[in-house]
Amino acid sequence: MNKHSFLWVKEWNHLFIIMLCISGGIVYSGSCAICYSEVKRNRVAPINVGGMELEVELAITPEERIVGLMYRNKLEDNEGMLFVFPKEEILSFWMKDTRIPISIAFIKADGRIIQIDTMSPHSLDTHVSREKVQYALEMKEGWFRLHNIKEGDIVRIPLAVGRKAEIGK
């Protein structure tokens, strides 16, 4: 093998390695996009908000609460997620990797709404409850205003939902 042939093979080896890395990166990023587009839906439960019956997804386990509504592309008008905690505590939420604008209601253990905030997509600003609460209900932005739900209103949550949080299931 002469000197020129060796250099040519060496250059092609480098090109092959570069192309392999690029194609591997494309496959990896594509697989992540597929994972996020097929968001797993959590179990649901009926709740009553200001006399309106809803069926909302539950975020009970730490893993479910961490993911929340991340990676969702939309929420239908009466869709939402109820975050359930084992006991009342100061709660803090942000919108990292959340693509849709959300209104959040912080709810005491007795079902009383003590605070409603609006959260912008992808914002890293934290929204902290003013008091200890056991629940947070995330709905499409403006949902509470549209349905005339305000601080002091009651959310009726089945007792079994709170018990599931106590045992982490």
Secondary structure per residue as TSV (DSSP state, phi and psi in degrees):
chain	resnum	aa	ss	phi	psi
A	1	M	-	360.0	125.6
A	2	N	-	-81.5	172.8
A	3	K	H	-61.6	-41.1
A	4	H	H	-67.3	-38.5
A	5	S	H	-64.8	-39.9
A	6	F	H	-62.9	-44.3
A	7	L	H	-63.8	-39.2
A	8	W	H	-63.6	-44.4
A	9	V	H	-63.9	-41.7
A	10	K	H	-62.1	-42.9
A	11	E	H	-64.6	-41.6
A	12	W	H	-65.9	-35.6
A	13	N	H	-62.6	-43.6
A	14	H	H	-62.8	-44.5
A	15	L	H	-61.9	-41.6
A	16	F	H	-61.4	-44.6
A	17	I	H	-63.8	-43.0
A	18	I	H	-62.0	-45.6
A	19	M	H	-63.8	-38.0
A	20	L	H	-62.6	-44.4
A	21	C	H	-63.0	-43.7
A	22	I	H	-63.6	-46.7
A	23	S	H	-66.3	-35.8
A	24	G	H	-63.1	-40.4
A	25	G	H	-64.1	-40.0
A	26	I	H	-65.0	-44.8
A	27	V	H	-62.1	-43.6
A	28	Y	H	-62.6	-48.6
A	29	S	H	-65.7	-35.0
A	30	G	H	-65.5	-39.0
A	31	S	H	-68.1	-35.0
A	32	C	H	-65.3	-41.3
A	33	A	H	-61.8	-38.7
A	34	I	H	-64.4	-43.8
A	35	C	H	-57.7	-45.2
A	36	Y	H	-75.4	-25.0
A	37	S	H	-79.2	-20.3
A	38	E	S	-105.6	64.2
A	39	V	-	-67.9	131.1
A	40	K	-	-72.0	130.9
A	41	R	-	-88.5	138.3
A	42	N	-	-82.2	169.7
A	43	R	-	-65.0	161.2
A	44	V	E	-120.6	161.8
A	45	A	E	-148.8	150.9
A	46	P	E	-79.8	139.9
A	47	I	E	-136.8	165.6
A	48	N	E	-124.7	120.8
A	49	V	E	-116.9	110.2
A	50	G	T	56.9	35.9
A	51	G	T	86.9	-0.9
A	52	M	E	-102.7	123.4
A	53	E	E	-79.1	130.2
A	54	L	E	-132.6	156.4
A	55	E	E	-118.8	113.3
A	56	V	E	-116.4	153.9
A	57	E	E	-70.6	150.7
A	58	L	E	-109.2	137.7
A	59	A	E	-117.9	97.7
A	60	I	-	-108.0	-46.2
A	61	T	S	-76.8	158.4
A	62	P	H	-54.4	-39.4
A	63	E	H	-64.9	-43.5
A	64	E	H	-64.1	-39.1
A	65	R	H	-69.1	-34.9
A	66	I	H	-65.5	-45.5
A	67	V	H	-74.7	-43.5
A	68	G	T	50.6	-127.2
A	69	L	T	-100.4	19.4
A	70	M	T	-57.5	148.0
A	71	Y	T	69.3	1.6
A	72	R	-	-75.9	143.1
A	73	N	-	-92.7	-20.1
A	74	K	-	-163.2	161.9
A	75	L	-	-125.5	134.4
A	76	E	-	-72.4	169.1
A	77	D	T	-54.8	-41.9
A	78	N	T	-112.2	23.3
A	79	E	-	-91.8	149.8
A	80	G	E	-169.0	-178.2
A	81	M	E	-135.7	131.3
A	82	L	E	-101.9	118.1
A	83	F	E	-89.8	124.5
A	84	V	E	-117.1	127.5
A	85	F	E	-116.8	152.3
A	86	P	E	-61.9	-30.2
A	87	K	E	-151.8	169.4
A	88	E	E	-68.4	137.8
A	89	E	E	-158.5	165.5
A	90	I	-	-71.5	125.0
A	91	L	-	-106.8	148.9
A	92	S	E	-136.1	129.8
A	93	F	E	-126.7	150.2
A	94	W	-	-138.1	178.2
A	95	M	-	-118.1	24.1
A	96	K	T	-55.6	129.9
A	97	D	T	61.1	16.8
A	98	T	-	-102.1	121.5
A	99	R	-	-90.4	-12.2
A	100	I	S	-117.0	144.4
A	101	P	-	-70.3	141.5
A	102	I	E	-133.9	146.7
A	103	S	E	-106.5	137.3
A	104	I	E	-123.8	135.5
A	105	A	E	-112.3	127.6
A	106	F	E	-92.4	130.4
A	107	I	E	-128.2	129.9
A	108	K	-	-70.0	168.1
A	109	A	T	-60.4	-29.1
A	110	D	T	-82.1	1.8
A	111	G	S	94.2	-1.6
A	112	R	B	-79.7	128.1
A	113	I	E	-75.5	124.6
A	114	I	E	-108.1	-10.9
A	115	Q	E	-165.4	140.3
A	116	I	E	-129.0	126.9
A	117	D	E	-124.1	160.3
A	118	T	E	-111.3	135.1
A	119	M	E	-122.5	134.5
A	120	S	-	-90.5	146.1
A	121	P	T	-55.1	140.4
A	122	H	T	62.7	7.6
A	123	S	-	-74.1	139.8
A	124	L	-	-96.6	3.8
A	125	D	-	-65.7	140.9
A	126	T	-	-94.9	144.5
A	127	H	E	-115.7	112.2
A	128	V	E	-110.9	136.2
A	129	S	-	-68.1	141.1
A	130	R	S	-72.1	-23.3
A	131	E	S	-133.9	170.9
A	132	K	-	-69.4	134.2
A	133	V	E	-136.7	162.9
A	134	Q	E	-107.1	-20.0
A	135	Y	E	-133.3	154.9
A	136	A	E	-137.9	133.3
A	137	L	E	-114.6	117.5
A	138	E	E	-101.1	128.2
A	139	M	E	-132.2	170.0
A	140	K	E	-54.7	141.8
A	141	E	T	-52.5	131.5
A	142	G	T	86.6	-4.2
A	143	W	H	-59.1	-45.5
A	144	F	H	-63.8	-44.2
A	145	R	H	-62.0	-46.0
A	146	L	H	-58.7	-35.0
A	147	H	T	-101.3	14.4
A	148	N	T	55.5	36.5
A	149	I	-	-92.3	130.3
A	150	K	-	-138.4	172.3
A	151	E	T	-56.6	138.0
A	152	G	T	98.4	-21.6
A	153	D	-	-69.0	160.8
A	154	I	B	-106.8	136.7
A	155	V	E	-109.4	122.5
A	156	R	E	-93.0	116.8
A	157	I	-	-117.6	127.2
A	158	P	-	-55.4	138.3
A	159	L	H	-55.0	-35.7
A	160	A	H	-60.8	-31.2
A	161	V	H	-64.3	-45.6
A	162	G	H	-63.6	-37.4
A	163	R	H	-66.4	-36.0
A	164	K	H	-60.7	-37.4
A	165	A	H	-67.5	-35.6
A	166	E	H	-62.4	-34.8
A	167	I	H	-101.4	-0.6
A	168	G	T	74.6	29.3
A	169	K	-	-120.5	360.0
